[in-house]
Amino acid sequence: MKRRSTSSMGALHPVLFFTLVYGISLFMAIFVCRTVYYSVNNDVASTEKQDAKSGLSYTSTAAAVTALK
């Protein structure tokens, strides 16, 4: 009987699978945490500074946005 040669890809399949799953979950965790961080730390003062340069106040911008809804 002739012995068939087997590839080592079958032995590495679980390692590759869990490495891929770990990489995807790490990317998603960074993306979600970054989104939550920037949504929680949205500074009103920085918005007012940007609006002051353009001649708008925060209250008039908020009123205009509310009126458009």
MDAnalysis code that builds the backbone (N, CA, C; Angstrom):
import MDAnalysis as mda
import numpy as np

u = mda.Universe.empty(207, n_residues=69, atom_resindex=np.repeat(np.arange(69), 3), trajectory=True)
u.add_TopologyAttr("name", ["N", "CA", "C"] * 69)
u.add_TopologyAttr("resid", np.arange(1, 70))
u.add_TopologyAttr("resname", ["MET", "LYS", "ARG", "ARG", "SER", "THR", "SER", "SER", "MET", "GLY", "ALA", "LEU", "HIS", "PRO", "VAL", "LEU", "PHE", "PHE", "THR", "LEU", "VAL", "TYR", "GLY", "ILE", "SER", "LEU", "PHE", "MET", "ALA", "ILE", "PHE", "VAL", "CYS", "ARG", "THR", "VAL", "TYR", "TYR", "SER", "VAL", "ASN", "ASN", "ASP", "VAL", "ALA", "SER", "THR", "GLU", "LYS", "GLN", "ASP", "ALA", "LYS", "SER", "GLY", "LEU", "SER", "TYR", "THR", "SER", "THR", "ALA", "ALA", "ALA", "VAL", "THR", "ALA", "LEU", "LYS"])
u.atoms.positions = np.array([
    [0.833, -1.175, 0.000],
    [0.000, 0.000, 0.000],
    [0.878, 1.239, 0.000],
    [0.441, 2.172, -0.794],
    [1.173, 3.418, -0.881],
    [0.615, 4.408, 0.144],
    [1.494, 5.016, 0.871],
    [1.066, 5.961, 1.895],
    [0.812, 7.322, 1.244],
    [-0.311, 7.918, 1.574],
    [-0.660, 9.224, 1.012],
    [0.004, 10.334, 1.817],
    [0.513, 11.305, 1.139],
    [1.103, 12.439, 1.854],
    [-0.014, 13.399, 2.260],
    [0.055, 13.845, 3.475],
    [-0.952, 14.778, 3.973],
    [-0.321, 16.145, 4.125],
    [-1.107, 17.136, 3.921],
    [-0.589, 18.497, 4.079],
    [-0.754, 18.933, 5.525],
    [0.063, 19.860, 5.916],
    [-0.016, 20.361, 7.284],
    [-1.101, 21.412, 7.441],
    [-1.781, 21.753, 6.359],
    [-2.849, 22.749, 6.437],
    [-3.996, 22.252, 7.302],
    [-4.272, 20.983, 7.270],
    [-5.338, 20.446, 8.104],
    [-5.018, 20.577, 9.578],
    [-3.757, 20.436, 9.940],
    [-3.368, 20.559, 11.339],
    [-3.381, 22.016, 11.790],
    [-3.156, 22.928, 10.855],
    [-3.141, 24.347, 11.212],
    [-4.508, 25.012, 11.121],
    [-5.485, 24.295, 10.654],
    [-6.804, 24.884, 10.462],
    [-7.372, 25.511, 11.742],
    [-7.362, 24.848, 12.895],
    [-7.883, 25.493, 14.111],
    [-7.077, 26.727, 14.514],
    [-5.769, 26.684, 14.345],
    [-4.932, 27.826, 14.707],
    [-5.245, 29.014, 13.809],
    [-5.368, 28.778, 12.514],
    [-5.704, 29.854, 11.589],
    [-7.101, 30.411, 11.843],
    [-8.035, 29.527, 12.141],
    [-9.402, 29.958, 12.410],
    [-9.467, 30.863, 13.627],
    [-8.857, 30.439, 14.733],
    [-8.923, 31.245, 15.946],
    [-8.096, 32.525, 15.830],
    [-7.039, 32.515, 15.032],
    [-6.282, 33.739, 14.781],
    [-7.135, 34.739, 14.005],
    [-7.860, 34.251, 13.023],
    [-8.748, 35.111, 12.250],
    [-9.874, 35.665, 13.119],
    [-10.479, 34.808, 13.930],
    [-11.551, 35.251, 14.822],
    [-11.025, 36.285, 15.818],
    [-9.836, 36.068, 16.355],
    [-9.229, 37.009, 17.293],
    [-8.968, 38.346, 16.607],
    [-8.464, 38.323, 15.394],
    [-8.188, 39.559, 14.667],
    [-9.453, 40.349, 14.388],
    [-10.504, 39.674, 13.965],
    [-11.772, 40.351, 13.686],
    [-12.366, 40.925, 14.965],
    [-12.345, 40.165, 16.041],
    [-12.914, 40.669, 17.297],
    [-12.097, 41.826, 17.853],
    [-10.790, 41.810, 17.666],
    [-9.953, 42.920, 18.115],
    [-10.269, 44.185, 17.311],
    [-10.410, 44.045, 16.003],
    [-10.782, 45.186, 15.161],
    [-12.137, 45.744, 15.565],
    [-13.120, 44.875, 15.772],
    [-14.458, 45.332, 16.152],
    [-14.459, 45.998, 17.523],
    [-13.690, 45.462, 18.470],
    [-13.623, 46.051, 19.806],
    [-13.029, 47.452, 19.742],
    [-11.965, 47.619, 18.965],
    [-11.353, 48.938, 18.834],
    [-12.331, 49.905, 18.169],
    [-13.010, 49.463, 17.138],
    [-13.966, 50.313, 16.434],
    [-15.118, 50.725, 17.349],
    [-15.690, 49.781, 18.091],
    [-16.824, 50.073, 18.968],
    [-16.389, 50.966, 20.123],
    [-15.251, 50.646, 20.749],
    [-14.783, 51.465, 21.877],
    [-14.448, 52.877, 21.429],
    [-13.875, 53.028, 20.253],
    [-13.540, 54.352, 19.747],
    [-14.812, 55.154, 19.466],
    [-15.812, 54.502, 18.907],
    [-17.072, 55.178, 18.628],
    [-17.756, 55.628, 19.906],
    [-17.788, 54.760, 20.905],
    [-18.405, 55.109, 22.187],
    [-17.625, 56.231, 22.862],
    [-16.298, 56.164, 22.826],
    [-15.465, 57.184, 23.465],
    [-15.712, 58.554, 22.852],
    [-15.726, 58.621, 21.520],
    [-15.926, 59.914, 20.879],
    [-17.355, 60.417, 21.011],
    [-18.322, 59.549, 21.151],
    [-19.691, 60.013, 21.347],
    [-19.916, 60.503, 22.770],
    [-19.232, 59.910, 23.749],
    [-19.372, 60.353, 25.137],
    [-18.596, 61.642, 25.376],
    [-17.424, 61.768, 24.779],
    [-16.574, 62.936, 25.002],
    [-16.755, 63.996, 23.931],
    [-17.961, 64.201, 23.480],
    [-18.249, 65.243, 22.507],
    [-18.352, 66.555, 23.257],
    [-17.349, 67.421, 23.122],
    [-17.292, 68.668, 23.884],
    [-18.141, 69.743, 23.218],
    [-18.992, 70.385, 24.032],
    [-19.794, 71.499, 23.547],
    [-18.902, 72.719, 23.381],
    [-17.877, 72.855, 24.233],
    [-16.988, 74.013, 24.165],
    [-16.231, 74.057, 22.846],
    [-15.784, 72.920, 22.371],
    [-15.070, 72.902, 21.089],
    [-16.014, 73.228, 19.945],
    [-17.282, 72.838, 20.056],
    [-18.269, 73.177, 19.037],
    [-18.523, 74.674, 19.033],
    [-18.586, 75.283, 20.228],
    [-18.801, 76.721, 20.317],
    [-17.619, 77.483, 19.737],
    [-16.402, 76.990, 19.953],
    [-15.222, 77.660, 19.408],
    [-15.245, 77.622, 17.883],
    [-15.625, 76.493, 17.323],
    [-15.682, 76.383, 15.866],
    [-16.792, 77.262, 15.304],
    [-17.924, 77.319, 16.001],
    [-19.035, 78.135, 15.537],
    [-18.731, 79.622, 15.691],
    [-17.951, 79.995, 16.719],
    [-17.592, 81.398, 16.917],
    [-16.739, 81.902, 15.761],
    [-15.912, 81.048, 15.213],
    [-15.089, 81.442, 14.066],
    [-15.952, 81.710, 12.838],
    [-17.022, 80.939, 12.709],
    [-17.878, 81.112, 11.535],
    [-19.002, 82.114, 11.786],
    [-19.106, 82.666, 13.010],
    [-20.119, 83.669, 13.305],
    [-21.430, 83.098, 13.792],
    [-21.487, 81.826, 14.114],
    [-22.709, 81.203, 14.609],
    [-22.583, 80.924, 16.093],
    [-23.685, 80.987, 16.801],
    [-23.671, 80.593, 18.206],
    [-24.268, 79.196, 18.321],
    [-23.971, 78.531, 19.418],
    [-24.453, 77.161, 19.602],
    [-25.968, 77.131, 19.707],
    [-26.556, 78.119, 20.393],
    [-28.011, 78.112, 20.583],
    [-28.727, 78.372, 19.265],
    [-28.195, 79.266, 18.430],
    [-28.877, 79.522, 17.157],
    [-28.757, 78.311, 16.221],
    [-27.604, 77.604, 16.284],
    [-27.436, 76.412, 15.467],
    [-28.400, 75.327, 15.933],
    [-28.529, 75.166, 17.260],
    [-29.438, 74.143, 17.801],
    [-30.878, 74.486, 17.461],
    [-31.237, 75.759, 17.502],
    [-32.603, 76.166, 17.161],
    [-32.869, 75.923, 15.681],
    [-31.886, 76.183, 14.846],
    [-32.063, 75.967, 13.413],
    [-32.225, 74.492, 13.100],
    [-31.467, 73.651, 13.775],
    [-31.562, 72.204, 13.551],
    [-32.912, 71.704, 14.025],
    [-33.384, 72.221, 15.182],
    [-34.689, 71.813, 15.703],
    [-35.795, 72.259, 14.754],
    [-35.647, 73.453, 14.191],
    [-36.671, 73.974, 13.281],
    [-36.731, 73.130, 11.997],
    [-35.578, 72.581, 11.587],
    [-35.564, 71.779, 10.369],
    [-36.180, 70.415, 10.546],
    [-36.248, 69.945, 11.770],
    [-36.849, 68.629, 12.021],
    [-38.319, 68.725, 11.765],
])
